[in-house]
Amino acid sequence: MKILRIILATIVVALCSYGLITGAAEIILPYVLLLMGGYLLIMGVTEFQKRKPIAFTSILAAGFSFFVGIYTL
């Protein structure tokens, strides 16, 4: 899970940087939101396993991010 979290975070940062440099942020935004939703979901699951209260918030934020990402596609 930790490796997947690092990979998703790296891809999100790379896509955001690419969007800022090239000015094509509106084209990349849905993909960044979907990847960010995956990152938040993984983070929520790992926090849920540790019984931390932030897990529920992370899972809700992941759901919202997935919804917005799919809606903007």
MILUMKE-431318 format. One record per residue: residue in one letter; y, z, x of N, C-alpha, C in turn; residue number from 1. Coordinates in steps of 0.2 Angstrom, whole numbers. Example, Ala and Ser with C-alpha at 12.3 -4.5 7.8 and 13.67 -1.06 7.14 Angstrom:
<markes>
MARKE  aa    n.y    n.z    n.x   ca.y   ca.z   ca.x    c.y    c.z    c.x    i
MARKE   A    -28     39     66    -22     39     62    -16     39     66    1
MARKE   S    -11     35     64     -5     36     68      0     39     64    2
</markes>
This chain:
<markes>
MARKE  aa    n.y    n.z    n.x   ca.y   ca.z   ca.x    c.y    c.z    c.x    i
MARKE   M     -6      0      4      0      0      0      6      0      4    1
MARKE   K      6      4     10     12      4     14     14     -3     17    2
MARKE   I      8     -6     19     10    -13     22     12    -18     17    3
MARKE   L     10    -18     11     12    -22      6     20    -20      4    4
MARKE   R     21    -14      4     28    -12      3     33    -14      8    5
MARKE   I     31    -14     15     35    -17     20     36    -24     20    6
MARKE   I     30    -28     18     31    -35     17     35    -37     12    7
MARKE   L     35    -34      6     39    -35      0     47    -34      2    8
MARKE   A     48    -28      5     55    -27      7     58    -32     12    9
MARKE   T     54    -34     17     56    -39     21     57    -46     18   10
MARKE   I     53    -48     13     54    -54     10     61    -54      6   11
MARKE   V     62    -48      2     68    -47     -2     74    -47      2   12
MARKE   V     74    -44      8     80    -44     13     81    -51     15   13
MARKE   A     76    -54     17     76    -61     20     79    -66     15   14
MARKE   L     77    -66      8     79    -70      3     86    -68      1   15
MARKE   C     88    -62      1     95    -60      0    100    -62      5   16
MARKE   S     98    -62     11    102    -64     17    103    -72     17   17
MARKE   Y     97    -75     15     98    -82     15    102    -85      9   18
MARKE   G    102    -81      4    106    -83     -2    114    -81      0   19
MARKE   L    115    -76      3    122    -75      5    125    -80     10   20
MARKE   I    121    -82     15    123    -86     20    124    -93     17   21
MARKE   T    119    -96     13    120   -102     11    124   -103      4   22
MARKE   G    125    -97      1    129    -98     -5    125   -100    -11   23
MARKE   A    118    -99    -11    114   -101    -16    111    -95    -19   24
MARKE   A    115    -90    -21    112    -84    -23    109    -85    -30   25
MARKE   E    113    -89    -34    110    -89    -41    104    -93    -42   26
MARKE   I    102    -97    -37     95   -100    -37     90    -95    -35   27
MARKE   I     91    -91    -30     86    -86    -27     86    -80    -31   28
MARKE   L     90    -78    -36     91    -72    -39     84    -70    -43   29
MARKE   P     81    -75    -47     75    -73    -51     70    -71    -46   30
MARKE   Y     69    -75    -41     63    -73    -36     64    -66    -33   31
MARKE   V     70    -65    -31     72    -58    -28     71    -53    -33   32
MARKE   L     73    -54    -39     71    -49    -44     64    -48    -46   33
MARKE   L     60    -53    -46     53    -52    -47     50    -49    -41   34
MARKE   L     52    -50    -35     49    -47    -29     51    -40    -29   35
MARKE   M     57    -38    -31     60    -31    -31     56    -27    -36   36
MARKE   G     55    -31    -42     51    -27    -47     44    -25    -44   37
MARKE   G     41    -30    -40     34    -28    -37     35    -22    -32   38
MARKE   Y     40    -22    -28     42    -17    -24     42    -10    -27   39
MARKE   L     46    -10    -33     47     -4    -36     41     -2    -40   40
MARKE   L     37     -6    -42     31     -4    -45     26     -1    -40   41
MARKE   I     25     -4    -34     21     -1    -29     24      6    -27   42
MARKE   M     31      6    -26     34     13    -25     32     18    -30   43
MARKE   G     33     16    -36     31     20    -42     24     23    -42   44
MARKE   V     20     18    -40     12     20    -40     11     25    -35   45
MARKE   T     14     24    -29     13     29    -23     16     35    -25   46
MARKE   E     22     35    -28     25     42    -30     21     45    -35   47
MARKE   F     18     41    -40     14     44    -45      8     48    -42   48
MARKE   Q      5     45    -37     -1     48    -34      1     55    -30   49
MARKE   K      7     55    -28     10     61    -25     13     66    -30   50
MARKE   R     13     64    -37     15     69    -42     22     70    -42   51
MARKE   K     26     65    -40     34     66    -39     37     63    -46   52
MARKE   P     42     67    -48     45     65    -54     49     58    -54   53
MARKE   I     50     55    -48     54     49    -48     49     43    -49   54
MARKE   A     43     44    -50     38     39    -51     40     35    -58   55
MARKE   F     41     39    -63     42     36    -70     48     32    -69   56
MARKE   T     54     34    -66     60     30    -66     59     24    -62   57
MARKE   S     55     24    -56     53     18    -53     49     13    -57   58
MARKE   I     45     15    -61     40     11    -65     45      8    -70   59
MARKE   L     49     12    -73     54      9    -78     58      4    -75   60
MARKE   A     61      5    -69     65      0    -66     62     -6    -64   61
MARKE   A     55     -5    -62     51    -11    -61     50    -16    -67   62
MARKE   G     49    -12    -72     48    -16    -79     54    -20    -81   63
MARKE   F     60    -17    -80     67    -20    -81     68    -26    -77   64
MARKE   S     66    -25    -70     67    -30    -65     63    -36    -67   65
MARKE   F     57    -35    -69     52    -40    -71     55    -44    -77   66
MARKE   F     57    -40    -82     60    -43    -88     66    -48    -86   67
MARKE   V     70    -45    -82     76    -49    -81     74    -55    -76   68
MARKE   G     70    -54    -72     68    -60    -67     64    -65    -71   69
MARKE   I     60    -63    -76     57    -69    -80     62    -72    -85   70
MARKE   Y     66    -68    -87     71    -71    -92     76    -76    -89   71
MARKE   T     78    -74    -83     82    -79    -79     79    -85    -76   72
MARKE   L     72    -85    -76     69    -91    -73     70    -97    -78   73
</markes>
